[in-house]
Amino acid sequence: MNSSLYDCVVMHHRLVPLKHRFVYKVFMFYLDVDELDELGRRSWLFSRNRFNLFSFRDRDHLWLDRPTVRENVVAYLKTKGVDVGNGRIMLLTNVRTLGYVFNPVSFYFCFDEAGEPVCAVPEVGNTFRELKPYLLGRDALKDGTFRERQTKHFYVSPFFDLDTVFEFQLGIPGERLQVKIDDYQREKKAFVSALTGTRRKFTDGMLAWSFLRIPLVTLKVIFLIHWHAMLLYLKKLPFHRKHEHPELQQEVYVWNK
């Protein structure tokens, strides 16, 4: 089986116009999307498209009216001129914990039939039940890391302009996980984020241990998003409203219909 877990540390550090930094621990799932049904059959604690302690729901991700996450990702890649054939697609993500999920960002790592990396797709989500994929192709890959800058064109945080530039640095997951996404405003670095982790086996024992250490991990994620947004608001940081600049919100999908 290719699927696993990662014990992770998340770091966010805002640099301008004021400094604000926090670090917290989570765990995430690294799933071979072709193994989801088999994982559900093998595990007492994990299911696909039905309630469990941990459950993966296809419609929590990029949805182009195909029945499975693989088919939707393949359809999206074809609109970008990328064909992975029957190659492996790995997804780094949160899954539903006791029925609830929120993913600030998930990551698809796609490989061709020979096992060579083809592309990475960060799937960024916001609290308005919207998500946006960003394609990093083979030309962005160097030394096992996909590196590329792309304009955000998405309403993620109310405290950042919609034309902020993301700088993605996505290491292909192995025994260690190394992911960075920095924000640039007018060529000046404004925000630094990092996701680092250590790989763990996908077993019921590890699932149970992960839940006992961080019982409601997805609720923790959404709570911290709102908690730190409140702190920034109390610090009088200027913010943008969702209805402003709709022309800068491009290629946005609705999730969890």
N, C-alpha and C positions, 0 to 999 in steps of 0.2 A: 504494500500500500504506500502511496506517495503522500497521503494526507498526514498532517501533524498539528501540533499546537505550538505557540510561542509565548513564553513568559516575557512581557514587554515593559519597558519604561518609556513614557511619553514626556517630552519636554517642549514647552512653549515659552518663547521669550520675545516679547514686544520691545522694540528698540526706540521707536518714535511714535508720536510726539512725547510720550512718556514711557518709562520702563516698567514692565510688568512681566514677571516670570513665575511659572509653576511647573512642578514635576509630579507625575503620579504613575502608579503601577496598574497594569491591566494584563489580560491574556487575550490572545487572538487565535483564530482558526486559520490554518493554511490548507486549503481543500483542493484536491483534484476533482474538478466538477464531474468527471466521469465515474467517480467513486461514491457519489453521494448516496445512492440507493444501497450500495453494499455496506457503507458505514452504518446506515440505519438498520440493516439486518444484523450486523455484528454487535451493535451497541445497545445496551439497555437505556442509555441516557441521552442518545442523539437520534433525531429523526429528520426526515425530509418531508416538508409540507404537512406535518401534523404535530400536535402539541407534545412536548417532552420537556425535560429539564433544559436541554439545548435542542433547538430545531432550526434547520435551514429552510427558508422559504424562497423559492425561485423569484417570486414577484417582489421581494424586497430589494431587487437589484435592477439593473438596466433592462427595460421591458419594451420590446418591439413586436409584441403580440405573438411571440413564439412560446411554446409551452415550457421550455427549460432554459436555465441560465446559459448553458452552452450554446444553444441555438440562437439566443438573443445576442450573445457576444459575437458569435460568428457573423450574424447578420450585420451588426454594427461595423465590424472590421471590414466586411465587403464593401460597405458604403465609403470606406476610406482607402479602398484598393488593396487591402491586405487579406491574404488567404492562408489560413493555417492548416487547411485540409483536415486530417484526422489527428493533428498534433495535440499535445497535452495543453490544457488550460488550467492554471493554478490560480486560486482566489484567496487572498489574505483579507480577512474580514471579521467582524463580529457576527455571531448568529443570535437568534432569539434565545433569551434566557428567561425561563418561565413565561414565555409568550411575548416578551418585549425586546425590541432591538432599536438601536440608533447607530448609524455609521457615519461619523464625520468624513471618513474616506476609506474606501476599500481599494485593493490593488489586484488587477489581473496580470499575471505573467504568462505569456503565450509562447509556445514552442512549436517548431515544425515537426514533421513526422520522423525526422532524424534526431530529434531531441535538442536541436539548436534553438536558442532564444530568437524570437521574431519581433516581439513588441511587448510593451507594458502599457496598461491602461489604468491610471488612477481614476477612480469613480468617486467624485466629491459630492457629499450630501449636505443639505441645509435643513433647518428646522421647519421649513415650509413644505416638506414632503416632496422636495425636488432634488434631482441629482444631475451632475454633468460629467461625462467621460472626457478624458484628455488622452490622445494617442501619442505615444512615444515609440517611433519606429526603430527598425534595425540600425539606421544611421545615427541614432542617438546613443547606441550602446558602445561603451568602451571599458575594457578591463572589468567586465562583469557588472557594470552599473549603467543604467539608462540615465542620461543627463540632458536636460533640455529646458529652455525657458518658453513659457506660453502665457499670453494675456489671459487673465482670469475670466472675464466676461460672464460672471456668475455672482449672485448675491449669497455670500457665505456668511461673513461677519458684518454686522452693521457698522463696524468701526474701521472698515477698509473700503477704499474706492473700488468700483467694479472693474476699472481698467488697470488694477494692480497686476504685476507680472509674477507668476509662479516660477520659481526655479526648482525643478524636480531633480532629485538625485536618488534613484531607486536601485539599490543593490539587489541582484537576484538572490532570493532567500536560500540559505544553506543552513549550516549548523548555527550560524549567527544571522541576525536580521539587522540591516542597516538601511534606514530610509530617512531622507531629509526633504523637506519642502520649505523653502525660504520665499519671502515676499519682497518685491522691490517696487518702490514708488518713485517714479522719475529717476530711475537708475540708482537710487539709494536703498540699501538694504533696510527694511522696516520691521521685519519679523523673521524669526528663526524657529523652526520646529524640527524635532527629531523623534524617530521611533526606532528603538533598538530592542533586541530580544535574543533569547536563547531557545533553541528548538527542543521540543518535548514529544514523546511518542503519543500517538492517538490511541488511548486505551480508556476503558471505563474508570479505572483507578485514577488516571491522570485527570479525567474530566471531573470526577468527584473531588479530588484534591484541589483543583483549580477553583471549583465552586465554593469549597469551604474557606479558601484563602480570600477570595473576592466574591462574595455570595451573589450580588446582583450587579455584575460588571457593566451591563448596558445601561442600567439606571444610574450607576456611578458616572458614566460618560456624559449623559444628558444633564445630570445635576451639575457637574463641574462646568459644563458649557454655560449654563445659565448663571451659576454662582459667579464666575469670573466676568461675565458680561455685566452683571450687576455692579461688581467692584469697579469696572472701567467706567460705567455710567456715573457712579458716585464720585469718581475722580474727574468728572466733567469732560470726558473725552468726547469730541464731536462724533456724531453718528449719522448714517444714511437710513432712510426708510425704504421699505421694500418696493413701493410703487414708483420710486424715483428712477429715472433713466432706464426705462424698459428696453431701449435700443442697445444697452450694454449687457443685457441678459440673453445670451445666444446659445443655441443648441442645448436647451434645458429639457429634461425629461421628468415626468411625474412618477414617483415610485409608490408601491403599496396601494394600488387602486382598490 
